[in-house]
Amino acid sequence: MMFEQVRRTIDQHRLLEKGDRVIVGVSAGVDSMVLLHLLNAFRQEFDLYLIVAHIHHGLRPVESEKEAELVQKESVRLGLPFECGQFNVKEFQESGGFSLQDAARRIRFQFFHDLLKKYGGGKIALGHNADDQVETILLRMLRGSGLKGLKGMLPIREKRVIRPLLEVRRGEIETYAQESGIPYLLDSSNLKKDYLRNRLRLNLIPLIEKEYQPGFRKAMIRTSTILREENDYLVRGAEETYQKIVLEEEGQITFKFSAYQSLHQAIQWRIIQKALEKMEDGSKMEEGEWSDVNLIYRRLQRPRASFLLELSHGLFLEKRYDRVLLRKERPRTIPPFEVKLDAPGRTYIREIEREVVVEEGEWDRSKPIDESRNVALFDYERLHLPLRMRNFRPGDRFQPLGMEGTQKLKEFFIDHKISKIERPHILLLTSGEMIAWIVGYRIDERVKVTSHTNKILKVEVV
C-alpha cells in the first residue's frame, strides 16, 4: 500500500527521471532509512545513481556516532557511496545568530549542494512525510504566514529537492520499516519539548484530534493542497508583472514605485521576493523565510519620498521618489567639500572623481550652443572670480534661469525629485556667494548669456 502511494507521488510530480543522480539525505531515523530503501528499490527501473549523505551535527555525540555507523553500514550493504559531513552546529549557530534548528538546516543544505557539485548535479531526496507537512503548516500558522507558507512543503522544489514520502503518514512508514526489516534509530531530541515543533507533535495535534477534529491531519493536508494551487496562480501572475515593471541591471534591480504601488498587495509581496531571489543569484528562499521581504513590504506601504534600508546578506534598498533600487553595495556617501577652480584651466575633484574644465572666449553668436547637461555657458563679466565647485549645504539659495526671485535649493531638489541620498552628489558652481550653476540642472538667471554678452566662460564637468 505504502509502496504504491510513493510510486504515485513520484509519477504525479515527476520526481524522478531516467539516469538521475540523487543525493539521499539519511539521518538514520525511520523516515530517511525507509526513503533510502525505497529509492534503492527504484534504482534499476529509473537507472538511478544514489549517493547516501549523512551529517554528524556534533549535538548528541554518543547517538551521532551510532547513527553515522548505521547509515554507513547500510550504504555498504546496498552497494552505495557514502558521504559523511561533520560540523559544529552550535558554533555556526552562535556566529550567525540563528536558532539551533535553523543553523542545522542551513548546514545540511550546504552540505547537500556541495555534494551536487562533487557528483556533477542531480537531485536531493529528503524524507519528509505527511505528518511533517501538518506540523510545518501549523507552525507557520502560529508564527504568521501567507499563502506561500501555508501551502506547506512541496513534493519537488526548484526541480531539484524531492520529497517522495510527503503524502505518506508516519505510522505507515514505521509499519513498512518493521515489515521490511529496515533498521533505524530513534532521535532522542524528537522527544524533547524544548522545541515548538515537538510540542505541536506531542501535545497540540493529539489534543486537537481528541477534543475537536479527529480528521485534523487530513483536513490540514487538504487545505494545503488548495492553498498551493491558489499560490501557484498568484506566482504566475507575479512573474508576468515582474517582467513588465522590473529592470535588472548589473549589480542592481530597479522599478518605478508608482507601477509597484498600483499592484495588488499579494503581487507586491511576490515582486519583492522575486527581486531578492534574483539578487541572491537566483537561489530560492527557504520556505517560510521572508524577513527581508516583510521589512521591504512594510516600508513601501508607508513610504517617505526617499530612504535607505539595510537588509541582510549585504543588500540595500534605496527609494528615490518614484524609483526603487535594490543593490548589493551601500550607496557611496560624499562628505561636504569645496574646491577652487583654475579659470581658465582643468581641475580634478577627488571627492567625486571628475574633472572640471574652464575656458574663456569671445561670444560667437553664430555657433550653436552646446546643450549637454554637463556643459554651461556664462556671461564672464557677471561672474565673481575665483570660481569654486562644492556640494549642497542647508540654506543654499539661487535664482533659477527664467525666474524672478530666489529659491531654496531644498525646494528645487524636491520639485525635481532629487532624493536626500542623491543631493550630496550634485555639484554646485559658485561665483562669490552666488550659486551660478546646479550642474546638470539649471544655471542662475543672473549669470546667463544675453544679447549684451561679449565674453563668455564655458564650464564643463568631464
WONORLIN-V189250 format. One line per field, one symbol per residue. psi: psi as a letter, one per 40 degrees, with the letter a starting at -180 (. if undefined). burial: # if it has 16 or more other C-alpha atoms within 10 Angstrom, else .. Layout:
psi->???
burial->???
This chain:
psi->ddddddddddddefdiiheihhhhhheeiddddddddddddedddefihhhhhihheedgdddddddddddddddddefiihhhhhigdddddddefiidddddddddddddddddddefaaihhifhadddddddddddddehiadddeeaiidhhffdhigdedehiddddddddddefhiiihhddeehedhdddddddcdddddddddgdfdddddddddddddddddddddddddddddehhhiheihiihdddddeiiddddddddddddddeffehiiihegfdddddddddedgiidiihhhaiffihhhhgbehhhhieihhhihihihhhihhiahhhhddefiihhhiiiihheeiihheidehiiihdeeihiiiihaaiiheiiihiheihiiihdddddddefhiddddeehihhihbeihdhhheciihdeeihaeehdhihhhhh.
burial->.....#..##....##...#####################..#....##########.....##..##.###.##......##...#.##.##......#..##.###..###.##....####################....#.##########....##########..##.##......#..#.........#####...##.........##..##..##.##..#..##..#..##...#.....######..#......##########..#.......##.#.##..##..#.....###..#...##############........###.###..####......###.#..#...........######..#...######....####........##.##...###############..######..########...#..######.
